[in-house]
Amino acid sequence: MKKILILLFILIVFVAGVSAYLLLGSATAFNEDRKYLLVYTGKADKASVMSFIKDYDLVKHPALLAMVAEKTGVWKRLKPGRFEIKKGESLLNITRMLRNNRQTAVKLVINKLRTKGDLAAVIAKNFEADSVEVSQFVSSPDSAAKLEVNENTFMTIVIPNTYTFYWNTSPGKIFRRLKSESESFWKKNHRLEKAEKLGFTTDQIYTIASIVEEETNQQDEKGNVASVYINRFRTGMPLGADPTIKFALNDFSLKRIYEKHLQVVSPYNTYRNRGLPPGPICTPSSKTIDAVLNAPKTNYLFFVARSDFSGHHTFSTSYAEHLQHAKEYQKKLDELILRKQNAAKNAL
């Protein structure tokens, strides 16, 4: 009898140990640092979730996870969302996370984007909503009206930054948040007052900043570039901004703009149309927007890339002076191209 009790005790200890190991030990089946369990709207049920877990090989023992989830009431409390499962996570921690709806937020990083299609692609990549749903939203006049923008000014509500959302946040809520953040941005640092003092609306400042963003990467000269376009606008000159031609043609691979490109019929062709284009051509950074708001008062009307290829520009007040600098740049550019061609021939 004593031996039987000892064996029974050993068996109980063994079973308890195995159970503890299965529940508290590493339950993950992947080598990456982390993977995500996505619970889709309308599919927060046992069958759908277990199918996802098996398809993406998230845990070693799916059946055991399903049983523990059943016992702990996961299937009754589960909500749609994105749940992070770290390498080495235990079954107990995973089921608690699902039961308590401890979702992992998504960081939406917005840098320079040029079109609504680009923005829709970024959002569709990071959230539950697919590209069709997001594209329909950004293309809808009703959506634009609710955000107090139109087809052309839609992108003005987007200030490049990092925003945090839940994975299953709807496109409508995402854009309402972006709109709210944009309004807060303009209220800070006297930006509204500065725009008014310059005689522009915030949409117009944003549009000018979008052109400046595409013209130069040099932060220290963005103010001067902005002053050129402000001066041209105020004197009634066409803006003559090459980046707007690329936008009009929807061809951002163009390295140089030729006469044939300037014939494009578009409200964004700032060679043929006076005034500002009807909307921005990209999402400018907050630094570029501030560079426009704080642009120095100059008489500059022209600028051209420096002949030292430093990425900076030479600014001019007269067309004659501008032509002189442009010829100097073109001469240096031709010499550079010739050297590269000769070096390529010598390498053969």
N, C-alpha and C positions, 0 to 999 in steps of 0.2 A: 504493500500500500504506500509505504514511504517513497519507494522508487517511482511509483506512478505519479505521486504528487510532485516529486522533483521534476519528472519529465514534463508534466503538465505546466509547471511553473516556467521551465525553460522554453516550452512552446509559446506560452503567453508572452514571455519577454521577447522571443524571436519575432513573433507576429507584430508586437508593439514596435519593435525596432524597425522592422521592414515598413510598417505603416508610417512611422515618424520619418523615415528616410524618404519615402515616396511623397509625403505631404510637405516636409520641410526642406528636403534636399533639392538640388538643382533639377528642374523639370524641363528645361528648354532643350530643343533639339537642333539648334543652329549655332554656327561659329561666329557670326557677327556680334558686335557689341549689343545690338538691340534690333528688334523687329516690332512691327505694329500690327495689332489686331484691329481691323476696320469693321465696325458694326454699322451697316447701312440703314438708312431710314426705311421703315416698313419691313425690315428683316432682322429686328432685334429678337430673334427666337433661337431656340436650341439648334434646330436643324441647320439654319443658315450660318450660325457662328461656328458650329463644329465642322461644317464643311470648309469654311475659311481656314480654320486652325489646321485641318488635315492637308489642305491644298498647299499651304505655305509652310508646312512642317514646323509649327511653332513649339509644340511640346512633344515629349517622348511618349507619353501615355494619354492620348486623347480620351479614351473611354473612362479612365480614372478621373480626368478633369471634369468630364460630363457628369459623373456620379457625384463628385464633391460639389459641383455647381448646383446640382439638383438638391442635395441635402442642405445647402446653405442659402437656398432661395434666390440664386442668381437669375434664373430664367424668368422669374416673376418681376424682378426689379431692373433688369438690364435695359439700358437706353442706347440709342445710336451715338456713335462717336469714335474717336481714335484712341486706342489704349496702347501704351508703350510697355513692351515686355523685354526686360533686360536679360542678357545672358546670365544664366545661373539662378534666375527667379524660381521660387518654389510654387507648387500648385496652390498652396494656401494663400500666398500673396496675390497670385493671379486671380483667384476666385474672389478674394476680398476687394481687389481693385475693380472688378466688373460689378460686383454687388453694390459697392459704394459709389459707382460712377466717377471714378478718379481718372478723368480723361487727360490726355496730354495735349496741350495747346499747340497750335501751328503758328510758326513765325512767318508771316508774309513779308518777304523782303522785296521792296520795289525800288529799283534803280532807274536808269534812263530807259523809257519805253517810248516808241514812236506812234503806235496806232492803238485803237481800241481792241483790235485783234490780238496785238501783243499782250495787252493787259488781260484780256479774256483767257489767253493761253496760260499765263502765270497763275491766275486764280484757279483755273480748271486743274492744273498740275498739283496744286496744294490742298484742294478741298474736295468734298464729296460731289458737289455739282460738276457735271461733265462740261466739255467744251461747247456743246450745242446749247445747253441751258444758259451758260454764261454769255455766249455770243448773242443769243436772243435777247438777253437782258440789256446788254450794252448797245444793241442796235434798235431797241424799242423806243419810239418817241414818248410813250407813256412813262417809261422808266426815267428818261431824261427830264421830262416835265416835273416829275415828283422830286427830282434832285435839283430843280431850278437851273438846269442847263439845257443845251440843245445838242444837235448832232455834231456840231463843230466844236463846241466848248466843253463837251463831256469830260475830256481829260484834265480840265483845269481843277477838278476836285481832287486830283491825285498829287499829293506832295510826297516825293520819294523819301522813304523811311522804312523802318521795320515795325510792323503791326502784329499784334497777337490776337488770334481768334481760336475758337473751337473748330475742329475739322468739318463738322456738319453745319456750320453757319451758312445761311442762304445767301445768294448773290445780293439780294435786296439789303440784308443787314450789313453785309460787307461794305457796300457802297454808301449806305447811310453813315456808317462809321467813318469812312474816308471823307465824306462830305463834312462831317462834324469836326474831324481833325484839321481839315483845310480851313474851316472857319476859325478855329482856334489859332492856327498858324498866322493868319492875317491879322488877328487882333493883338498879337504879341509884337514887341519891339517897335511899336508905332508904325507898322507896315501900312495899315489903312491910311493913316495920316500922310505918310510919305507918297503913297500912290496918288492921293488926292492933290497933294501939292504939285506933283509932276503933271497933273491934268489927265491921268489915266485911271481906268477902272482896274480892279484886281485881275480881271480876265485879260485885259490888254497888257498889263505888266507881265503876267504869266506867259502870254504869247511872245512878247519881246524876249523874255528870258529863255524861251524855248529855242529861239533863233540864235541867241548868244551861246547857249549850251552846245549847239551844233557847230558853231563857228570856231570855238577855241577851247582848249583844255587848260589854258594858262589862267589861273585864278586872278593873278595880279593885273591882267589886262582886260578882264571881262567888263569892267566899268567903262573903259574907253570904247570897247566894241559896242556896248549898249548906247553910249553917247552918240555914236555914229548913226545908229538907227533912229534914235530919238530926234536927232537933228534933221535927218532926211524926212522923217514923218512930219515934223513941224514946218519944214520949208516946202512941203508938197512934192518932194522928190519921190520917185519909186524907191522902195527899200532896196531892190536889187540884191536880194539875199540868195546865194546859191543853194543853201540847204532847203529853201522852200521849193525849189525846182525838183530836187530829189523827192521831196514829199509829194509834190503834185504828180510826178511820174511813178511814185511808189517804187522807186529803184534807189535803194540806199547803198548800192555797191559802186555807184558812179564816183570816180576819183576826180574828174574834171567836168566842168559844165561847158558845153559848146553851144554855138549859135542855134543849132537844130533843137537843142533841148529847151531853149527859151521860147519856142513857139507853142509849147503845150498850153492848151486851153483849160485853165483851171483858176478858181478864185485864189489859189495858193501860189500862183505865178506872180511873184512880187516884182518882176521886170515889166510885165504888161499891165498890172493893176497897181494903182496908187493906194496908199494907206496900209494898214495892217492886214494880214490874212485873217480869215474868219475864225480861226482858232489856232491853238498851239501845234507845233510840229514834233514835239517830244515832251517828256515830263522833265523839266529843268530841276536841278538840285536847289535846295533852300539857299545855298551859298550864291548860286547864280541869280536867283530872284533878288536876294539882298544886294547883289552887285548892280542890278538894274535900278533898284530903289535908291541906292546910294551913288549912282553914276555921277562922275564929275561933270561940271559944266565945261564943255569944250566947243571948239568950232570945227571939229573933225567931221568930214563928210565921206572920207574914203580910208580904206586900209588894205594892205596886201601883205602876204607872208614875207618875212625877212629873208634875205638872200643867204644868210648863214644857216638856214634850215633848223633853227633853234625851236621852232614851233610858235615863236612870237610873231607879232605883226608890226609894220611901220604904218603910222597914221598920218594923214594929210588933210589939209584944209581946202586945197584946190585940186582940180582935175589934172592940171599940168604937172604939179608936183607928184601926184599919184602915178601918172603915166611914167615919170622918170623912175620911181621906185619899182613899178611893175616891170619895166624893161630890164632893170638891173636883176630882179628876181628871175625873170624868164631866161636871161643870159646865163646866170649861174645854174639854173635848172637844166638847160640844154647841155651845159658842160658836164654836169653830173651824170646825165643820161648817157652822153657819149663815153665817159669814163667807164661806166658800168657795161656798156656794149663792148668796148675794147677789152675789158677784163674778162668778159664772157667768151670772147673769141680766143683770147690767149689761153683760156682754161681748156679749150677743146683739143 
